[in-house]
């Protein structure tokens, strides 16, 4: 074994403090703290930060050269901070001239460069322009979140905490969001070093950027995600539906100014907005907890119900008629719900939502404010109307599909049995249900939950 002089950062004496700091970080997912703790508890040496390489950030240090030509490492020559950064291989220490380099009585530069983690551990300070813009740095540091992979918790994350603690006495960020690995379809880890990767160009042509982003966002923090073209195609289908549904709604809204939430008086409309408010609260809380996959899942489910059920239930009423108040209620709900859903989906389907938003707004959706509960403040209404009406409409569609009939085939009679609460909810949506299902007679009766659908022997009306 050949020993040589190295630079170290003291860590062992700070072990207890570093463990304490690890507990103060909010980890996403929470169990990743165990990797950090195991690393710190297992330390048996200080952190060696010097490397014997040609490229890298040099140590700004020189040493006097004795008369016998040896370097006096015990008397390092350090530049004033105002001179930094310096390169000891080309710059000269104070009190010397260039001709004295490597000469007896002169000086020699430190030959080592810093370890990768010794420099990348300062990424929060570099991004915040620590030495260049004190005002900016004071406003952004400590930062909010560090996103990174699990395999460098023991290096990048640990070293960043060390440097921030020693220099500033605080954590460098409040949250650590740890991603999983991308796997191939056989669930083997992809890595550039092994050449085991696929490039996105062909996938972009097949499914578009929104499809790929949808797939990526479906993987929760800390969870490995396999490349899945099928799931990317699901994302592309959702993006297309966003465009089509937006076009459908905007055609019905026309150029007339939308009524405000005070116009939302119909039970189906008010109940939809109430449920959308609950979705917004859940999505906001999930984003605050960095569970973006949960936001996507719940918003996607809701969006499809908005498209498949609500648009069908109110499209006749939205066309307009003698009841202006009912029409205004439908139009206000259609526009408000679309606005909120587009903003909820924008982090995942960047391009489809931007296109849809630009059809009726002058600015980018990505500069629009996140929705607030105040936007969805409607008077209390009978609960469960939308769900109850959707259930009956689903039974009507199922019957028509089984009979291989058009969705516009007339229905002679629909009989619904259920609890008083369920029947009251369906009664509140009677007009919309009969229009959407082309129902001639809707009968309600107390009993167990059930729906009986009898198709009329009529030519489809479409």
Secondary structure as GFF3:
##gff-version 3
##sequence-region A 1 462
A	DSSP	beta_strand	8	9	.	.	.	ID=ss1
A	DSSP	three_ten_helix	12	14	.	.	.	ID=ss2
A	DSSP	alpha_helix	15	24	.	.	.	ID=ss3
A	DSSP	beta_strand	26	28	.	.	.	ID=ss4
A	DSSP	three_ten_helix	30	32	.	.	.	ID=ss5
A	DSSP	alpha_helix	33	41	.	.	.	ID=ss6
A	DSSP	beta_strand	47	48	.	.	.	ID=ss7
A	DSSP	beta_strand	50	51	.	.	.	ID=ss8
A	DSSP	beta_strand	61	65	.	.	.	ID=ss9
A	DSSP	beta_strand	71	78	.	.	.	ID=ss10
A	DSSP	three_ten_helix	81	83	.	.	.	ID=ss11
A	DSSP	three_ten_helix	98	100	.	.	.	ID=ss12
A	DSSP	beta_strand	107	109	.	.	.	ID=ss13
A	DSSP	beta_strand	113	114	.	.	.	ID=ss14
A	DSSP	alpha_helix	116	120	.	.	.	ID=ss15
A	DSSP	alpha_helix	123	127	.	.	.	ID=ss16
A	DSSP	alpha_helix	134	140	.	.	.	ID=ss17
A	DSSP	beta_strand	143	149	.	.	.	ID=ss18
A	DSSP	three_ten_helix	150	152	.	.	.	ID=ss19
A	DSSP	pi_helix	153	157	.	.	.	ID=ss20
A	DSSP	alpha_helix	158	168	.	.	.	ID=ss21
A	DSSP	beta_strand	173	179	.	.	.	ID=ss22
A	DSSP	beta_strand	182	183	.	.	.	ID=ss23
A	DSSP	alpha_helix	201	217	.	.	.	ID=ss24
A	DSSP	beta_strand	225	226	.	.	.	ID=ss25
A	DSSP	alpha_helix	229	253	.	.	.	ID=ss26
A	DSSP	three_ten_helix	261	263	.	.	.	ID=ss27
A	DSSP	alpha_helix	267	288	.	.	.	ID=ss28
A	DSSP	alpha_helix	292	305	.	.	.	ID=ss29
A	DSSP	pi_helix	306	310	.	.	.	ID=ss30
A	DSSP	alpha_helix	311	319	.	.	.	ID=ss31
A	DSSP	alpha_helix	324	345	.	.	.	ID=ss32
A	DSSP	alpha_helix	350	358	.	.	.	ID=ss33
A	DSSP	three_ten_helix	365	367	.	.	.	ID=ss34
A	DSSP	three_ten_helix	373	376	.	.	.	ID=ss35
A	DSSP	alpha_helix	385	402	.	.	.	ID=ss36
A	DSSP	beta_strand	411	418	.	.	.	ID=ss37
A	DSSP	alpha_helix	420	428	.	.	.	ID=ss38
A	DSSP	alpha_helix	430	437	.	.	.	ID=ss39
A	DSSP	beta_strand	442	446	.	.	.	ID=ss40
A	DSSP	beta_strand	450	455	.	.	.	ID=ss41
###
